[in-house]
Amino acid sequence: MNKRLRIFFRILFFLYIGLLVYLCFGHFSSLPHVSRTLWGFPTDKVVHFMMFLPFPILAFLAFDRYTETLPQTLGFAGGTFLVGCLMAMGTEVGQARLTNHRMGEFQDFTADVLALSISTLIVIVWDLLKQRKKR
């Protein structure tokens, strides 16, 4: 990946982080009422899932410069997953302790971790296919 594209993905990643923080702590009482369920799941859990799904993929696009071997791939993916989980936990704890309009829920954290798990697996497969193609 060329340098300009890598810079673009890094900027995109940090904009995504800012948007994620805004969505987790913003006050959205003026939004129209939405259905309580989407595809049979609670709507807020689907939203949490969708918010955290891009995290490992964008991190990979922004910072995947040194994943030439399986251990490097697993280390990068594991580290990204761990950072994503810490962010998810931090947002839930922050909502519970720092805001009056939001409450932290373990089920939200579970939805976040599920999204991070799925996209981390996608990143691992993607990187391994990239490595195989280079050989």
Phi and psi in degrees as GROMACS dihedral restraints (atoms count N, CA, C in turn):
[ dihedral_restraints ]
;  ai    aj    ak    al  type     phi  dphi    fc
    3     4     5     6     1   -76.2    20    10
    4     5     6     7     1   166.6    20    10
    6     7     8     9     1   -63.3    20    10
    7     8     9    10     1   -39.7    20    10
    9    10    11    12     1   -63.8    20    10
   10    11    12    13     1   -41.5    20    10
   12    13    14    15     1   -66.6    20    10
   13    14    15    16     1   -39.9    20    10
   15    16    17    18     1   -63.3    20    10
   16    17    18    19     1   -41.9    20    10
   18    19    20    21     1   -63.0    20    10
   19    20    21    22     1   -43.7    20    10
   21    22    23    24     1   -56.5    20    10
   22    23    24    25     1   -47.5    20    10
   24    25    26    27     1   -68.2    20    10
   25    26    27    28     1   -30.7    20    10
   27    28    29    30     1   -68.2    20    10
   28    29    30    31     1   -43.3    20    10
   30    31    32    33     1   -62.2    20    10
   31    32    33    34     1   -44.9    20    10
   33    34    35    36     1   -59.7    20    10
   34    35    36    37     1   -41.8    20    10
   36    37    38    39     1   -61.5    20    10
   37    38    39    40     1   -45.6    20    10
   39    40    41    42     1   -71.9    20    10
   40    41    42    43     1   -32.7    20    10
   42    43    44    45     1   -64.3    20    10
   43    44    45    46     1   -40.0    20    10
   45    46    47    48     1   -60.8    20    10
   46    47    48    49     1   -43.6    20    10
   48    49    50    51     1   -60.8    20    10
   49    50    51    52     1   -44.5    20    10
   51    52    53    54     1   -60.7    20    10
   52    53    54    55     1   -43.7    20    10
   54    55    56    57     1   -64.6    20    10
   55    56    57    58     1   -39.8    20    10
   57    58    59    60     1   -60.4    20    10
   58    59    60    61     1   -46.0    20    10
   60    61    62    63     1   -63.4    20    10
   61    62    63    64     1   -43.2    20    10
   63    64    65    66     1   -60.4    20    10
   64    65    66    67     1   -45.4    20    10
   66    67    68    69     1   -65.7    20    10
   67    68    69    70     1   -32.7    20    10
   69    70    71    72     1   -77.9    20    10
   70    71    72    73     1   -27.2    20    10
   72    73    74    75     1  -116.6    20    10
   73    74    75    76     1    -6.2    20    10
   75    76    77    78     1   -68.0    20    10
   76    77    78    79     1   161.3    20    10
   78    79    80    81     1  -105.3    20    10
   79    80    81    82     1   111.9    20    10
   81    82    83    84     1  -119.1    20    10
   82    83    84    85     1    40.9    20    10
   84    85    86    87     1   -71.2    20    10
   85    86    87    88     1   -19.6    20    10
   87    88    89    90     1   -87.4    20    10
   88    89    90    91     1    -0.3    20    10
   90    91    92    93     1   -72.5    20    10
   91    92    93    94     1   151.2    20    10
   93    94    95    96     1   -66.5    20    10
   94    95    96    97     1   156.8    20    10
   96    97    98    99     1   -68.3    20    10
   97    98    99   100     1   136.8    20    10
   99   100   101   102     1  -118.2    20    10
  100   101   102   103     1   163.4    20    10
  102   103   104   105     1   -60.0    20    10
  103   104   105   106     1   145.3    20    10
  105   106   107   108     1   -73.0    20    10
  106   107   108   109     1   -20.7    20    10
  108   109   110   111     1  -128.7    20    10
  109   110   111   112     1   151.6    20    10
  111   112   113   114     1  -138.5    20    10
  112   113   114   115     1   117.8    20    10
  114   115   116   117     1    58.4    20    10
  115   116   117   118     1    30.2    20    10
  117   118   119   120     1    84.9    20    10
  118   119   120   121     1     0.8    20    10
  120   121   122   123     1  -111.0    20    10
  121   122   123   124     1   150.9    20    10
  123   124   125   126     1   -58.0    20    10
  124   125   126   127     1   131.9    20    10
  126   127   128   129     1   -56.7    20    10
  127   128   129   130     1   -41.4    20    10
  129   130   131   132     1   -66.2    20    10
  130   131   132   133     1   -29.0    20    10
  132   133   134   135     1   -73.1    20    10
  133   134   135   136     1   -36.8    20    10
  135   136   137   138     1   -63.7    20    10
  136   137   138   139     1   -41.6    20    10
  138   139   140   141     1   -63.3    20    10
  139   140   141   142     1   -44.7    20    10
  141   142   143   144     1   -60.4    20    10
  142   143   144   145     1   -42.7    20    10
  144   145   146   147     1   -58.1    20    10
  145   146   147   148     1   -48.6    20    10
  147   148   149   150     1   -67.3    20    10
  148   149   150   151     1   -31.0    20    10
  150   151   152   153     1   -68.1    20    10
  151   152   153   154     1   -37.4    20    10
  153   154   155   156     1   -96.1    20    10
  154   155   156   157     1   -11.4    20    10
  156   157   158   159     1   -58.5    20    10
  157   158   159   160     1   -41.6    20    10
  159   160   161   162     1   -73.2    20    10
  160   161   162   163     1   -15.3    20    10
  162   163   164   165     1   -53.2    20    10
  163   164   165   166     1   -58.9    20    10
  165   166   167   168     1   -64.3    20    10
  166   167   168   169     1   -34.5    20    10
  168   169   170   171     1   -67.0    20    10
  169   170   171   172     1   -46.6    20    10
  171   172   173   174     1   -66.6    20    10
  172   173   174   175     1   -37.0    20    10
  174   175   176   177     1   -63.3    20    10
  175   176   177   178     1   -40.8    20    10
  177   178   179   180     1   -62.7    20    10
  178   179   180   181     1   -46.6    20    10
  180   181   182   183     1   -64.6    20    10
  181   182   183   184     1   -32.9    20    10
  183   184   185   186     1   -81.9    20    10
  184   185   186   187     1   -34.3    20    10
  186   187   188   189     1  -128.5    20    10
  187   188   189   190     1     7.9    20    10
  189   190   191   192     1   -79.8    20    10
  190   191   192   193     1    75.3    20    10
  192   193   194   195     1  -107.5    20    10
  193   194   195   196     1   -24.3    20    10
  195   196   197   198     1  -124.4    20    10
  196   197   198   199     1    42.9    20    10
  198   199   200   201     1  -114.3    20    10
  199   200   201   202     1    75.9    20    10
  201   202   203   204     1   -98.6    20    10
  202   203   204   205     1   -13.6    20    10
  204   205   206   207     1  -130.3    20    10
  205   206   207   208     1   164.8    20    10
  207   208   209   210     1   -58.1    20    10
  208   209   210   211     1   -47.1    20    10
  210   211   212   213     1   -60.5    20    10
  211   212   213   214     1   -37.3    20    10
  213   214   215   216     1   -66.1    20    10
  214   215   216   217     1   -40.9    20    10
  216   217   218   219     1   -62.0    20    10
  217   218   219   220     1   -47.9    20    10
  219   220   221   222     1   -65.7    20    10
  220   221   222   223     1   -36.9    20    10
  222   223   224   225     1   -65.6    20    10
  223   224   225   226     1   -45.2    20    10
  225   226   227   228     1   -63.3    20    10
  226   227   228   229     1   -47.9    20    10
  228   229   230   231     1   -63.9    20    10
  229   230   231   232     1   -43.0    20    10
  231   232   233   234     1   -64.1    20    10
  232   233   234   235     1   -42.1    20    10
  234   235   236   237     1   -64.8    20    10
  235   236   237   238     1   -42.0    20    10
  237   238   239   240     1   -63.7    20    10
  238   239   240   241     1   -43.5    20    10
  240   241   242   243     1   -60.6    20    10
  241   242   243   244     1   -45.1    20    10
  243   244   245   246     1   -62.7    20    10
  244   245   246   247     1   -44.9    20    10
  246   247   248   249     1   -62.5    20    10
  247   248   249   250     1   -41.6    20    10
  249   250   251   252     1   -62.0    20    10
  250   251   252   253     1   -41.7    20    10
  252   253   254   255     1   -64.7    20    10
  253   254   255   256     1   -39.9    20    10
  255   256   257   258     1   -65.2    20    10
  256   257   258   259     1   -38.4    20    10
  258   259   260   261     1   -65.2    20    10
  259   260   261   262     1   -42.5    20    10
  261   262   263   264     1   -62.2    20    10
  262   263   264   265     1   -44.2    20    10
  264   265   266   267     1   -65.5    20    10
  265   266   267   268     1   -42.2    20    10
  267   268   269   270     1   -62.1    20    10
  268   269   270   271     1   -38.4    20    10
  270   271   272   273     1   -68.4    20    10
  271   272   273   274     1   -38.8    20    10
  273   274   275   276     1   -69.0    20    10
  274   275   276   277     1   -43.3    20    10
  276   277   278   279     1   -65.4    20    10
  277   278   279   280     1   -42.0    20    10
  279   280   281   282     1   -62.3    20    10
  280   281   282   283     1   -40.7    20    10
  282   283   284   285     1   -62.4    20    10
  283   284   285   286     1   -41.0    20    10
  285   286   287   288     1   -70.4    20    10
  286   287   288   289     1   -36.4    20    10
  288   289   290   291     1  -102.6    20    10
  289   290   291   292     1   -23.0    20    10
  291   292   293   294     1  -108.5    20    10
  292   293   294   295     1   -10.8    20    10
  294   295   296   297     1  -125.0    20    10
  295   296   297   298     1   154.2    20    10
  297   298   299   300     1   -98.4    20    10
  298   299   300   301     1   -17.7    20    10
  300   301   302   303     1   -99.6    20    10
  301   302   303   304     1    -5.1    20    10
  303   304   305   306     1  -128.9    20    10
  304   305   306   307     1   154.8    20    10
  306   307   308   309     1  -132.5    20    10
  307   308   309   310     1   138.3    20    10
  309   310   311   312     1   -76.7    20    10
  310   311   312   313     1   135.4    20    10
  312   313   314   315     1  -129.6    20    10
  313   314   315   316     1   138.2    20    10
  315   316   317   318     1   -63.4    20    10
  316   317   318   319     1   -34.0    20    10
  318   319   320   321     1   -65.6    20    10
  319   320   321   322     1   -33.2    20    10
  321   322   323   324     1   -64.9    20    10
  322   323   324   325     1   -44.2    20    10
  324   325   326   327     1   -60.5    20    10
  325   326   327   328     1   -40.6    20    10
  327   328   329   330     1   -62.1    20    10
  328   329   330   331     1   -43.4    20    10
  330   331   332   333     1   -62.6    20    10
  331   332   333   334     1   -40.4    20    10
  333   334   335   336     1   -61.9    20    10
  334   335   336   337     1   -46.4    20    10
  336   337   338   339     1   -66.1    20    10
  337   338   339   340     1   -37.7    20    10
  339   340   341   342     1   -61.5    20    10
  340   341   342   343     1   -45.3    20    10
  342   343   344   345     1   -62.7    20    10
  343   344   345   346     1   -43.8    20    10
  345   346   347   348     1   -62.8    20    10
  346   347   348   349     1   -38.8    20    10
  348   349   350   351     1   -63.4    20    10
  349   350   351   352     1   -47.5    20    10
  351   352   353   354     1   -64.3    20    10
  352   353   354   355     1   -47.1    20    10
  354   355   356   357     1   -72.5    20    10
  355   356   357   358     1   -26.1    20    10
  357   358   359   360     1   -67.3    20    10
  358   359   360   361     1   -41.2    20    10
  360   361   362   363     1   -62.5    20    10
  361   362   363   364     1   -39.4    20    10
  363   364   365   366     1   -61.1    20    10
  364   365   366   367     1   -43.2    20    10
  366   367   368   369     1   -63.8    20    10
  367   368   369   370     1   -42.2    20    10
  369   370   371   372     1   -61.7    20    10
  370   371   372   373     1   -48.8    20    10
  372   373   374   375     1   -62.3    20    10
  373   374   375   376     1   -45.5    20    10
  375   376   377   378     1   -56.9    20    10
  376   377   378   379     1   -47.3    20    10
  378   379   380   381     1   -68.1    20    10
  379   380   381   382     1   -39.0    20    10
  381   382   383   384     1   -65.5    20    10
  382   383   384   385     1   -38.8    20    10
  384   385   386   387     1   -64.1    20    10
  385   386   387   388     1   -38.5    20    10
  387   388   389   390     1   -63.0    20    10
  388   389   390   391     1   -42.2    20    10
  390   391   392   393     1   -65.4    20    10
  391   392   393   394     1   -41.2    20    10
  393   394   395   396     1   -64.6    20    10
  394   395   396   397     1   -38.2    20    10
  396   397   398   399     1   -65.6    20    10
  397   398   399   400     1   -33.4    20    10
  399   400   401   402     1   -68.1    20    10
  400   401   402   403     1   -26.2    20    10
